[in-house]
Amino acid sequence: MESLPVPSVQAMVAATGGADVPPRYLRPAEAVTGIVDGEGEAQIPIIDYRRLLLELDPRGEESARLHSACQEWGFFQLVNHSVPADVVEGMKANIQQFFQLPAETKKRFAQERGQLEGYGQLFVVSEDQKLDWADMLFLYAQPPERRKTRFWPDQPATFRSTLDRYSGALKDVSDSLLATMAKNLGLKRETIAEKCTRGMQSFRMNYYPPCAQAEKVIGLSPHSDANLLTLVLQVNHVQGLQIKRNGSWLPVKPVPGAFIVNIGDMLEMLTNGRYRSIEHRVVVDPEEERLSVAAFHSPNTRATEGARGGCRRGRRRGVWDGGAWEAEGALLGDEAGGGKSFLERMKLPSRSSS
Ligand SMILES: O=C(O)CCC(=O)C(=O)O
C-alpha cells in the first residue's frame, strides 16, 4: 500500500502566506460547511477513567455511562486517564518541535515508495483527488518489532523515547477500555481482549496549517476509523474536529487534559453494530495552526476470525465478513474511500444476492 506524494501544505503556506489555495484543495462550499450544530458540543459524553477502573465504581454507574456513550455516540472524552502529565506534555512538545523543523530536515523522514509510514500524507490514490489541508507523520508503534525506526524522527532528540513511553501508556489505556467494553457487552474475554494482546498500534500526527480561505478547504476529509479504538490528543488550543450526529456536524471542544476516544469500524463489526463508529472530519482555522496526535488500536495479526465470534445480540447479526482484515489494510486507522466504506466492503453479501 502506498500514497501518492503530494507537496507539504505547511511549506506551501510558508512560501505564499496561504492566501493562494491551489484548485486541488478547494472544495464545494457545502462540503466544508454542512450543517454545523454549535449548540451540541457540550453534550459529548465525558467518561472518568479513574472511576471506571480503580474500583471507584461499585454500582457500575461509570461502566453504564461508557456503554451508553459507545452505543449512542461512538465518541467520548476520557478524563483522569492515568497517563502521566509529563508523558502527555512531552508528546505535545516533541510533535510541535518536529513540525517546526526546516522542510529539509523533516524530509529525512518522508514516506518512501510502497510505504505509508513516514512524513507526508495518507490515502492519496489519484492525481485528480481533492487534497486535505494538512501534513502528517504516520508511524507504527506496537508491537515494538513492527517499528521502522528510520521513519521515527531523531530530532528533537527526545522524540523517540517520548513516543515509546506515550505508545506504551496509550496501549494500556486502550486495552483496559476494550476489556471494560467487552464486559459491558457480555462478551467472552477472548472475543476482544485476546485479539488485543500484542495488538497493533499506529500513530497519525497531524499538522493543519492556517488557511486564509479556511471556508473552502478541509483539514481531514470525512471518514470513520477502520480500527477498534482511537485515542486523540489535541496538541494546542485550536479546535477543528467535528463529528457527524443526526445529520449535522458537531464541533468537539476538548476538555483540558482529556483524550477524545472513538469507536472504529472493527469494533462496530465485532459488536454487530451495537457500538457505532462515527464519521468525523477536521476543519481548518483561518489564522492559527492546529496539531493533533491520533493513536489507532487494532487487533493482533492472528485475529482474523472477525465478527463470527463477536456479539450475537446485535441488530446486524451475521452481516459482517470476518476475514482478512489485514489484507484489507484495516490495521491502519483511516480509510482511503472516505465515509464508512471499509464497513461496506466487509459486509457479507445478503442471502438474496448470493
Ligand atoms: O485532528 C483531529 O482532531 C482528529 C484526527 C483524526 O481523526 C485522524 O487522524 O484520523
Ligand as a Chemical Component Dictionary entry (heavy atoms), coordinates in Angstrom:
data_LIG
# 
_chem_comp.id                   LIG 
_chem_comp.type                 NON-POLYMER 
_chem_comp.pdbx_formal_charge   0 
_chem_comp.three_letter_code    LIG 
# 
loop_
_chem_comp_atom.comp_id 
_chem_comp_atom.atom_id 
_chem_comp_atom.alt_atom_id 
_chem_comp_atom.type_symbol 
_chem_comp_atom.charge 
_chem_comp_atom.model_Cartn_x 
_chem_comp_atom.model_Cartn_y 
_chem_comp_atom.model_Cartn_z 
_chem_comp_atom.pdbx_ordinal 
LIG O1 O1 O 0 -7.208 16.084 14.287 1  
LIG C1 C1 C 0 -8.089 15.522 14.940 2  
LIG O2 O2 O 0 -8.613 16.030 15.940 3  
LIG C2 C2 C 0 -8.629 14.171 14.521 4  
LIG C3 C3 C 0 -7.643 13.351 13.757 5  
LIG C4 C4 C 0 -8.237 12.144 13.113 6  
LIG O3 O3 O 0 -9.434 11.926 13.099 7  
LIG C5 C5 C 0 -7.335 11.208 12.422 8  
LIG O4 O4 O 0 -6.109 11.429 12.400 9  
LIG O5 O5 O 0 -7.865 10.209 11.876 10 
# 
loop_
_chem_comp_bond.comp_id 
_chem_comp_bond.atom_id_1 
_chem_comp_bond.atom_id_2 
_chem_comp_bond.value_order 
_chem_comp_bond.pdbx_ordinal 
LIG O1 C1 DOUB 1 
LIG C1 O2 SING 2 
LIG C1 C2 SING 3 
LIG C2 C3 SING 4 
LIG C3 C4 SING 5 
LIG C4 O3 DOUB 6 
LIG C4 C5 SING 7 
LIG C5 O4 DOUB 8 
LIG C5 O5 SING 9 
# 
